[in-house]
Amino acid sequence: MQQFEDIRRAGRARIVLAARLLRALRRPGTLIAGLPNRAPTADAQAFRADQWWCRTAVLIVVIALGAGCADQPTFESQYFAVDNPKKLSQWSVIQAHDQVLTLAGDAQVYQLASPLFSDYAGKLRTLSLPKGAQVTLDADTDRFVYPVGTIITKTFYYRRASGSQRAEFRLIKANQGAEFGVNDFSLSALTLIETRVLVKRAGGWAALPYVWDADQQDATFSPAGALIRASLEDEDQSQAPQAFAYLVPNQNQCAGCHVLDQATKAMLPIGPHPRHLATGLTQGDQLADWVASGALSRDGLQRLTGLETNVDWRDANQPLKQRARSYLDINCGHCHSPTGPADTSGMFLNAATQDPIRWGVCKAPIAAGQGTGGAQYGIVPGNPDASILSYRLGSVDPGAMMPELGRSLVHAEGLALIRSWITEMPGQCNAAQQTVVHSEGHNPRLLAENPAFTLASGSE
């Protein structure tokens, strides 16, 4: 954890300072010991000097180490059952001190197998449970059930362009959405944008957006959200900076995305569930770490055995279909599912849906309007240019782009993945459909409705 690294770094600095002080004190200590006294011999005088120096050394080291511990107190997350604190620091999950972020002792960092795209921002995700409480598994949905008092945070950040100030919002694009580790948070090089707090109260989950202040020392509760004008650069500066508007969603927009079941209208977390939680990390299996910390029982971990999990869409060693489905699941599946807010579309992109027609293969949209880009079907096997799905992922038109919230830019790498998946998809709608291409500014001819759809045998 970052807080332990901070303590270790501060302790080393104080020990170095103590050593320098000892060297400075050794000479006057020797002189003091050599003043007239009852020890007439040189050996006795030397003994007294060494004895004085050793006692002083021990005292200074003890003071230095004690000061290091005093400067880096441990703290625990603070749950608010009703009130929405004005400042993020009041939750006591994340603290900014001396150009570094420090996490509460009970805050566990977690990572997703395939993170949701948010304009190339990096994300730091934390989970804090009430003392002694555990996460359980809902066998009907294969989702985790979190106890009242749970606090989940997600902090969005970018690296700053070289030589820029925080107020300029000249930001560096993360590599395909890759995120920094928890030990890389030096605020001298990063710009914190927002932290979203998801808290489980007696009446259900509440979503609270916090926008980081200009001095990067704290974030302020912003129920109306925020719009931040910024520019994004490639790390190698091979492309010209791209201007964009970073949107911090308001509370209603947060709630809209987190209602995963239209029947209950209840908000739920999207990411921290068994399907999405990354396993096989270099630092170990994070669910096993949850067991070690007491957040999950061993029986609960055993119940997860055999459940389907997403892969990292960035991992070229994984099958293309699994990468594409994992990408669509985390970016689109929480809305486009049989129970999600986009249930009336009839297009289901959640991982549990296995019927290709439900993904939109050779399926006409129920109501897409300008969002079709002139194409007639959600997915045309072998032809991403004739597929509504790839058109909407590649659009920044508010009336056509998907997802509707959470991005202002096209995710070039994600779009390329979906286009490759469609290109290699076997089967066909009909011969004429293959000639349709997406269009901006004019209407290509529309084809006959309800074409025959043939999927290659055994391909899906």
TAGITA-V754160 format. One record per residue. RES is the residue in three letters. PHI is phi as a letter, one per 40 degrees, with the letter a starting at -180 (999 if undefined). NEAR is the number of other ideal C-beta (glycine too) atoms within 12 Angstrom. D_LAST is the distance of its C-alpha to the last C-alpha in Angstrom with 1 decimal. Layout:
res=RES phi=PHI near=NEAR d_last=D_LAST
res=RES phi=PHI near=NEAR d_last=D_LAST
This chain:
res=MET phi=999 near=29 d_last=42.6
res=GLN phi=c near=33 d_last=44.3
res=GLN phi=c near=33 d_last=47.4
res=PHE phi=c near=19 d_last=48.2
res=GLU phi=c near=22 d_last=47.9
res=ASP phi=c near=31 d_last=50.2
res=ILE phi=c near=27 d_last=52.7
res=ARG phi=c near=19 d_last=52.7
res=ARG phi=c near=23 d_last=53.2
res=ALA phi=c near=28 d_last=56.0
res=GLY phi=c near=24 d_last=57.6
res=ARG phi=c near=17 d_last=57.7
res=ALA phi=c near=21 d_last=59.3
res=ARG phi=c near=27 d_last=62.0
res=ILE phi=c near=23 d_last=62.7
res=VAL phi=c near=18 d_last=63.3
res=LEU phi=c near=21 d_last=65.6
res=ALA phi=c near=27 d_last=67.4
res=ALA phi=c near=18 d_last=68.0
res=ARG phi=c near=15 d_last=69.5
res=LEU phi=c near=22 d_last=71.7
res=LEU phi=c near=26 d_last=72.9
res=ARG phi=c near=18 d_last=73.9
res=ALA phi=c near=15 d_last=75.8
res=LEU phi=c near=24 d_last=77.6
res=ARG phi=c near=22 d_last=78.5
res=ARG phi=c near=15 d_last=81.5
res=PRO phi=c near=18 d_last=83.1
res=GLY phi=c near=27 d_last=82.5
res=THR phi=c near=22 d_last=84.4
res=LEU phi=c near=15 d_last=87.2
res=ILE phi=c near=19 d_last=87.4
res=ALA phi=c near=28 d_last=87.6
res=GLY phi=c near=20 d_last=90.4
res=LEU phi=c near=15 d_last=92.7
res=PRO phi=d near=9 d_last=95.9
res=ASN phi=a near=15 d_last=95.2
res=ARG phi=c near=9 d_last=96.6
res=ALA phi=c near=17 d_last=94.6
res=PRO phi=c near=9 d_last=97.0
res=THR phi=c near=12 d_last=94.9
res=ALA phi=c near=13 d_last=92.3
res=ASP phi=c near=12 d_last=90.0
res=ALA phi=c near=16 d_last=90.2
res=GLN phi=c near=23 d_last=89.5
res=ALA phi=c near=17 d_last=86.4
res=PHE phi=d near=18 d_last=85.2
res=ARG phi=c near=24 d_last=85.6
res=ALA phi=c near=27 d_last=83.8
res=ASP phi=c near=18 d_last=80.8
res=GLN phi=c near=19 d_last=80.8
res=TRP phi=c near=27 d_last=80.8
res=TRP phi=c near=27 d_last=78.0
res=CYS phi=c near=19 d_last=75.8
res=ARG phi=c near=18 d_last=76.3
res=THR phi=c near=26 d_last=75.6
res=ALA phi=c near=23 d_last=72.3
res=VAL phi=d near=16 d_last=71.1
res=LEU phi=c near=18 d_last=71.9
res=ILE phi=c near=28 d_last=70.2
res=VAL phi=c near=23 d_last=67.0
res=VAL phi=c near=17 d_last=66.9
res=ILE phi=c near=20 d_last=67.5
res=ALA phi=c near=27 d_last=64.8
res=LEU phi=c near=24 d_last=62.1
res=GLY phi=c near=17 d_last=63.2
res=ALA phi=c near=20 d_last=63.0
res=GLY phi=c near=25 d_last=59.5
res=CYS phi=c near=20 d_last=58.3
res=ALA phi=c near=15 d_last=60.2
res=ASP phi=c near=21 d_last=58.6
res=GLN phi=b near=29 d_last=55.0
res=PRO phi=c near=18 d_last=55.0
res=THR phi=c near=21 d_last=51.9
res=PHE phi=a near=22 d_last=50.7
res=GLU phi=b near=22 d_last=48.3
res=SER phi=c near=33 d_last=46.0
res=GLN phi=b near=26 d_last=47.9
res=TYR phi=c near=31 d_last=46.4
res=PHE phi=b near=24 d_last=47.7
res=ALA phi=c near=17 d_last=47.2
res=VAL phi=b near=11 d_last=48.4
res=ASP phi=c near=16 d_last=49.6
res=ASN phi=b near=23 d_last=47.5
res=PRO phi=d near=26 d_last=49.4
res=LYS phi=c near=19 d_last=50.4
res=LYS phi=b near=28 d_last=49.6
res=LEU phi=c near=40 d_last=46.6
res=SER phi=c near=29 d_last=48.9
res=GLN phi=c near=25 d_last=50.1
res=TRP phi=c near=38 d_last=46.8
res=SER phi=g near=29 d_last=47.8
res=VAL phi=c near=46 d_last=44.3
res=ILE phi=b near=46 d_last=44.7
res=GLN phi=b near=37 d_last=48.0
res=ALA phi=b near=31 d_last=49.0
res=HIS phi=a near=24 d_last=52.1
res=ASP phi=f near=22 d_last=53.5
res=GLN phi=g near=20 d_last=50.6
res=VAL phi=b near=31 d_last=48.0
res=LEU phi=c near=42 d_last=45.7
res=THR phi=b near=35 d_last=46.4
res=LEU phi=b near=38 d_last=44.3
res=ALA phi=c near=32 d_last=45.6
res=GLY phi=c near=24 d_last=45.8
res=ASP phi=c near=31 d_last=43.5
res=ALA phi=c near=37 d_last=40.8
res=GLN phi=b near=35 d_last=37.7
res=VAL phi=c near=40 d_last=35.6
res=TYR phi=b near=40 d_last=31.8
res=GLN phi=b near=36 d_last=28.9
res=LEU phi=c near=37 d_last=25.4
res=ALA phi=c near=36 d_last=22.5
res=SER phi=b near=40 d_last=21.5
res=PRO phi=c near=38 d_last=24.6
res=LEU phi=c near=38 d_last=24.7
res=PHE phi=c near=40 d_last=26.2
res=SER phi=a near=37 d_last=29.8
res=ASP phi=f near=39 d_last=31.4
res=TYR phi=g near=40 d_last=31.3
res=ALA phi=c near=42 d_last=33.4
res=GLY phi=c near=35 d_last=33.4
res=LYS phi=b near=37 d_last=33.4
res=LEU phi=b near=38 d_last=35.3
res=ARG phi=b near=38 d_last=34.0
res=THR phi=b near=38 d_last=36.3
res=LEU phi=b near=44 d_last=36.3
res=SER phi=b near=39 d_last=39.7
res=LEU phi=b near=36 d_last=40.1
res=PRO phi=d near=25 d_last=43.4
res=LYS phi=d near=18 d_last=45.4
res=GLY phi=g near=11 d_last=44.4
res=ALA phi=c near=24 d_last=41.4
res=GLN phi=b near=26 d_last=37.8
res=VAL phi=c near=36 d_last=34.3
res=THR phi=b near=24 d_last=32.6
res=LEU phi=b near=27 d_last=29.1
res=ASP phi=c near=20 d_last=28.2
res=ALA phi=c near=14 d_last=26.2
res=ASP phi=c near=9 d_last=24.9
res=THR phi=b near=23 d_last=23.4
res=ASP phi=f near=22 d_last=23.1
res=ARG phi=b near=30 d_last=25.3
res=PHE phi=c near=37 d_last=28.7
res=VAL phi=b near=27 d_last=31.8
res=TYR phi=b near=33 d_last=34.6
res=PRO phi=c near=25 d_last=38.3
res=VAL phi=d near=19 d_last=40.8
res=GLY phi=h near=26 d_last=42.3
res=THR phi=c near=38 d_last=39.1
res=ILE phi=b near=46 d_last=39.3
res=ILE phi=b near=42 d_last=36.3
res=THR phi=b near=42 d_last=37.1
res=LYS phi=b near=44 d_last=35.2
res=THR phi=b near=42 d_last=37.4
res=PHE phi=c near=41 d_last=36.4
res=TYR phi=a near=39 d_last=38.2
res=TYR phi=b near=40 d_last=38.5
res=ARG phi=c near=33 d_last=40.7
res=ARG phi=c near=29 d_last=43.6
res=ALA phi=c near=26 d_last=44.3
res=SER phi=d near=15 d_last=47.1
res=GLY phi=g near=10 d_last=50.5
res=SER phi=c near=21 d_last=49.3
res=GLN phi=c near=15 d_last=50.5
res=ARG phi=d near=28 d_last=48.4
res=ALA phi=c near=15 d_last=49.8
res=GLU phi=c near=20 d_last=48.5
res=PHE phi=f near=30 d_last=44.8
res=ARG phi=c near=26 d_last=44.0
res=LEU phi=b near=38 d_last=40.8
res=ILE phi=b near=32 d_last=38.6
res=LYS phi=c near=34 d_last=34.8
res=ALA phi=c near=30 d_last=33.0
res=ASN phi=c near=17 d_last=30.8
res=GLN phi=f near=27 d_last=27.3
res=GLY phi=g near=33 d_last=28.2
res=ALA phi=c near=25 d_last=29.4
res=GLU phi=b near=35 d_last=32.0
res=PHE phi=c near=28 d_last=35.3
res=GLY phi=c near=20 d_last=36.2
res=VAL phi=c near=31 d_last=38.7
res=ASN phi=c near=21 d_last=41.5
res=ASP phi=b near=22 d_last=41.2
res=PHE phi=c near=36 d_last=42.7
res=SER phi=c near=25 d_last=45.9
res=LEU phi=c near=30 d_last=46.8
res=SER phi=c near=17 d_last=48.9
res=ALA phi=b near=24 d_last=45.8
res=LEU phi=b near=32 d_last=43.4
res=THR phi=b near=37 d_last=43.4
res=LEU phi=c near=43 d_last=42.3
res=ILE phi=b near=40 d_last=41.2
res=GLU phi=a near=40 d_last=40.3
res=THR phi=b near=43 d_last=39.5
res=ARG phi=b near=48 d_last=37.7
res=VAL phi=b near=45 d_last=38.8
res=LEU phi=b near=36 d_last=36.8
res=VAL phi=b near=40 d_last=39.2
res=LYS phi=c near=34 d_last=38.8
res=ARG phi=b near=25 d_last=41.9
res=ALA phi=d near=14 d_last=43.1
res=GLY phi=c near=12 d_last=41.8
res=GLY phi=h near=22 d_last=38.4
res=TRP phi=c near=35 d_last=37.0
res=ALA phi=b near=34 d_last=38.9
res=ALA phi=b near=37 d_last=37.7
res=LEU phi=b near=41 d_last=40.5
res=PRO phi=c near=36 d_last=40.4
res=TYR phi=b near=40 d_last=43.1
res=VAL phi=b near=33 d_last=44.0
res=TRP phi=c near=37 d_last=45.6
res=ASP phi=c near=26 d_last=49.3
res=ALA phi=c near=18 d_last=50.6
res=ASP phi=c near=16 d_last=52.3
res=GLN phi=g near=33 d_last=49.0
res=GLN phi=c near=22 d_last=50.8
res=ASP phi=a near=27 d_last=49.2
res=ALA phi=b near=38 d_last=46.9
res=THR phi=b near=26 d_last=48.1
res=PHE phi=d near=33 d_last=46.4
res=SER phi=b near=30 d_last=45.3
res=PRO phi=c near=23 d_last=44.1
res=ALA phi=c near=17 d_last=44.0
res=GLY phi=g near=27 d_last=41.8
res=ALA phi=a near=27 d_last=42.8
res=LEU phi=b near=19 d_last=42.1
res=ILE phi=b near=31 d_last=42.8
res=ARG phi=c near=17 d_last=43.3
res=ALA phi=a near=35 d_last=42.2
res=SER phi=b near=30 d_last=41.1
res=LEU phi=b near=36 d_last=38.4
res=GLU phi=b near=29 d_last=38.9
res=ASP phi=c near=21 d_last=36.9
res=GLU phi=d near=20 d_last=38.3
res=ASP phi=c near=11 d_last=39.5
res=GLN phi=f near=17 d_last=40.9
res=SER phi=c near=9 d_last=39.3
res=GLN phi=b near=14 d_last=38.6
res=ALA phi=c near=10 d_last=41.1
res=PRO phi=d near=20 d_last=40.9
res=GLN phi=b near=23 d_last=38.7
res=ALA phi=c near=19 d_last=40.3
res=PHE phi=a near=27 d_last=38.4
res=ALA phi=b near=21 d_last=39.1
res=TYR phi=c near=32 d_last=37.8
res=LEU phi=b near=32 d_last=37.4
res=VAL phi=c near=38 d_last=38.3
res=PRO phi=c near=34 d_last=36.9
res=ASN phi=c near=24 d_last=39.5
res=GLN phi=c near=26 d_last=39.3
res=ASN phi=c near=17 d_last=37.9
res=GLN phi=c near=24 d_last=35.0
res=CYS phi=d near=33 d_last=34.3
res=ALA phi=c near=26 d_last=34.3
res=GLY phi=c near=25 d_last=32.0
res=CYS phi=c near=37 d_last=29.2
res=HIS phi=c near=35 d_last=29.8
res=VAL phi=c near=29 d_last=29.7
res=LEU phi=c near=33 d_last=26.3
res=ASP phi=b near=23 d_last=27.2
res=GLN phi=c near=18 d_last=28.9
res=ALA phi=c near=12 d_last=30.3
res=THR phi=c near=13 d_last=32.4
res=LYS phi=g near=17 d_last=32.9
res=ALA phi=c near=21 d_last=33.3
res=MET phi=c near=30 d_last=32.6
res=LEU phi=a near=32 d_last=30.5
res=PRO phi=c near=38 d_last=29.7
res=ILE phi=c near=40 d_last=26.3
res=GLY phi=c near=38 d_last=26.0
res=PRO phi=c near=40 d_last=27.8
res=HIS phi=b near=36 d_last=25.4
res=PRO phi=d near=36 d_last=23.7
res=ARG phi=c near=33 d_last=20.2
res=HIS phi=c near=39 d_last=21.9
res=LEU phi=c near=41 d_last=24.8
res=ALA phi=c near=34 d_last=24.6
res=THR phi=b near=28 d_last=25.3
res=GLY phi=g near=18 d_last=26.5
res=LEU phi=c near=19 d_last=28.9
res=THR phi=c near=10 d_last=31.8
res=GLN phi=c near=17 d_last=34.2
res=GLY phi=h near=15 d_last=32.4
res=ASP phi=c near=21 d_last=30.0
res=GLN phi=c near=31 d_last=31.0
res=LEU phi=c near=39 d_last=30.3
res=ALA phi=c near=21 d_last=32.6
res=ASP phi=c near=24 d_last=35.1
res=TRP phi=c near=32 d_last=34.8
res=VAL phi=c near=23 d_last=35.9
res=ALA phi=c near=16 d_last=38.7
res=SER phi=c near=26 d_last=39.9
res=GLY phi=g near=19 d_last=39.8
res=ALA phi=c near=34 d_last=37.2
res=LEU phi=b near=35 d_last=34.8
res=SER phi=c near=20 d_last=35.9
res=ARG phi=c near=17 d_last=34.9
res=ASP phi=c near=13 d_last=33.7
res=GLY phi=c near=25 d_last=31.5
res=LEU phi=c near=28 d_last=30.0
res=GLN phi=c near=15 d_last=29.3
res=ARG phi=c near=21 d_last=27.5
res=LEU phi=c near=32 d_last=25.0
res=THR phi=c near=15 d_last=24.0
res=GLY phi=g near=10 d_last=20.4
res=LEU phi=c near=26 d_last=19.4
res=GLU phi=c near=21 d_last=16.3
res=THR phi=b near=29 d_last=17.6
res=ASN phi=c near=37 d_last=16.9
res=VAL phi=b near=31 d_last=17.4
res=ASP phi=c near=30 d_last=19.9
res=TRP phi=c near=42 d_last=18.4
res=ARG phi=c near=29 d_last=21.4
res=ASP phi=c near=21 d_last=20.6
res=ALA phi=c near=16 d_last=19.6
res=ASN phi=c near=11 d_last=19.2
res=GLN phi=c near=22 d_last=16.0
res=PRO phi=d near=16 d_last=12.5
res=LEU phi=d near=24 d_last=12.2
res=LYS phi=c near=26 d_last=9.1
res=GLN phi=c near=26 d_last=11.1
res=ARG phi=c near=32 d_last=14.2
res=ALA phi=c near=40 d_last=13.2
res=ARG phi=c near=37 d_last=11.9
res=SER phi=c near=38 d_last=15.1
res=TYR phi=c near=44 d_last=17.2
res=LEU phi=c near=46 d_last=16.2
res=ASP phi=c near=38 d_last=16.7
res=ILE phi=c near=42 d_last=20.2
res=ASN phi=c near=42 d_last=21.3
res=CYS phi=b near=44 d_last=20.1
res=GLY phi=c near=38 d_last=18.6
res=HIS phi=c near=39 d_last=22.1
res=CYS phi=c near=35 d_last=23.0
res=HIS phi=c near=37 d_last=19.8
res=SER phi=a near=31 d_last=19.0
res=PRO phi=c near=25 d_last=20.1
res=THR phi=b near=27 d_last=23.3
res=GLY phi=c near=33 d_last=24.0
res=PRO phi=d near=28 d_last=26.5
res=ALA phi=c near=33 d_last=24.0
res=ASP phi=c near=25 d_last=22.8
res=THR phi=c near=18 d_last=24.5
res=SER phi=c near=30 d_last=22.3
res=GLY phi=g near=24 d_last=19.4
res=MET phi=b near=39 d_last=17.1
res=PHE phi=b near=33 d_last=15.8
res=LEU phi=b near=42 d_last=14.7
res=ASN phi=c near=37 d_last=15.4
res=ALA phi=c near=37 d_last=13.2
res=ALA phi=c near=26 d_last=13.4
res=THR phi=c near=27 d_last=11.8
res=GLN phi=b near=16 d_last=8.2
res=ASP phi=c near=20 d_last=8.7
res=PRO phi=d near=32 d_last=7.9
res=ILE phi=c near=25 d_last=11.4
res=ARG phi=c near=27 d_last=12.9
res=TRP phi=c near=43 d_last=12.0
res=GLY phi=h near=44 d_last=14.0
res=VAL phi=c near=40 d_last=11.9
res=CYS phi=f near=39 d_last=14.7
res=LYS phi=b near=32 d_last=16.5
res=ALA phi=c near=29 d_last=20.2
res=PRO phi=c near=31 d_last=21.8
res=ILE phi=c near=17 d_last=24.1
res=ALA phi=a near=13 d_last=26.7
res=ALA phi=b near=30 d_last=26.3
res=GLY phi=f near=15 d_last=29.6
res=GLN phi=c near=23 d_last=30.2
res=GLY phi=c near=29 d_last=27.0
res=THR phi=c near=34 d_last=25.1
res=GLY phi=g near=37 d_last=26.9
res=GLY phi=g near=29 d_last=27.3
res=ALA phi=c near=43 d_last=23.7
res=GLN phi=b near=37 d_last=22.4
res=TYR phi=b near=44 d_last=18.8
res=GLY phi=d near=45 d_last=17.1
res=ILE phi=b near=45 d_last=14.5
res=VAL phi=b near=42 d_last=14.9
res=PRO phi=d near=36 d_last=12.3
res=GLY phi=g near=28 d_last=14.4
res=ASN phi=b near=34 d_last=17.3
res=PRO phi=c near=35 d_last=17.9
res=ASP phi=c near=26 d_last=21.5
res=ALA phi=b near=40 d_last=20.7
res=SER phi=b near=42 d_last=18.5
res=ILE phi=c near=42 d_last=20.4
res=LEU phi=d near=48 d_last=18.4
res=SER phi=c near=39 d_last=19.6
res=TYR phi=c near=42 d_last=23.0
res=ARG phi=c near=42 d_last=23.7
res=LEU phi=c near=42 d_last=22.7
res=GLY phi=c near=30 d_last=25.2
res=SER phi=b near=32 d_last=27.9
res=VAL phi=b near=26 d_last=31.0
res=ASP phi=c near=21 d_last=32.3
res=PRO phi=d near=18 d_last=32.8
res=GLY phi=c near=15 d_last=31.8
res=ALA phi=b near=29 d_last=28.5
res=MET phi=c near=26 d_last=27.4
res=MET phi=b near=41 d_last=24.7
res=PRO phi=c near=40 d_last=25.2
res=GLU phi=c near=28 d_last=28.6
res=LEU phi=b near=29 d_last=30.3
res=GLY phi=g near=37 d_last=30.5
res=ARG phi=a near=34 d_last=30.5
res=SER phi=b near=32 d_last=32.8
res=LEU phi=b near=32 d_last=31.3
res=VAL phi=c near=29 d_last=28.1
res=HIS phi=c near=40 d_last=26.0
res=ALA phi=d near=25 d_last=25.8
res=GLU phi=c near=26 d_last=23.7
res=GLY phi=c near=38 d_last=21.2
res=LEU phi=c near=33 d_last=21.1
res=ALA phi=c near=25 d_last=20.7
res=LEU phi=c near=38 d_last=17.6
res=ILE phi=c near=42 d_last=15.9
res=ARG phi=c near=32 d_last=17.1
res=SER phi=c near=23 d_last=15.8
res=TRP phi=c near=36 d_last=12.2
res=ILE phi=c near=38 d_last=12.7
res=THR phi=d near=22 d_last=14.5
res=GLU phi=c near=22 d_last=11.9
res=MET phi=c near=36 d_last=9.1
res=PRO phi=c near=20 d_last=9.1
res=GLY phi=g near=30 d_last=10.4
res=GLN phi=a near=25 d_last=13.7
res=CYS phi=c near=37 d_last=15.8
res=ASN phi=a near=24 d_last=19.0
res=ALA phi=c near=17 d_last=21.3
res=ALA phi=c near=21 d_last=23.7
res=GLN phi=c near=38 d_last=21.3
res=GLN phi=c near=24 d_last=20.7
res=THR phi=c near=18 d_last=24.4
res=VAL phi=c near=31 d_last=24.5
res=VAL phi=b near=22 d_last=25.2
res=HIS phi=c near=32 d_last=26.1
res=SER phi=b near=20 d_last=29.8
res=GLU phi=b near=16 d_last=32.5
res=GLY phi=g near=10 d_last=35.7
res=HIS phi=a near=10 d_last=35.0
res=ASN phi=b near=15 d_last=32.8
res=PRO phi=c near=22 d_last=30.7
res=ARG phi=c near=15 d_last=30.6
res=LEU phi=c near=17 d_last=28.2
res=LEU phi=c near=24 d_last=26.1
res=ALA phi=c near=16 d_last=25.9
res=GLU phi=c near=16 d_last=24.2
res=ASN phi=f near=15 d_last=21.2
res=PRO phi=c near=26 d_last=19.9
res=ALA phi=c near=15 d_last=17.6
res=PHE phi=b near=27 d_last=13.9
res=THR phi=b near=21 d_last=12.0
res=LEU phi=b near=22 d_last=8.3
res=ALA phi=d near=16 d_last=8.2
res=SER phi=d near=8 d_last=8.0
res=GLY phi=g near=7 d_last=5.7
res=SER phi=c near=16 d_last=3.8
res=GLU phi=b near=24 d_last=0.0
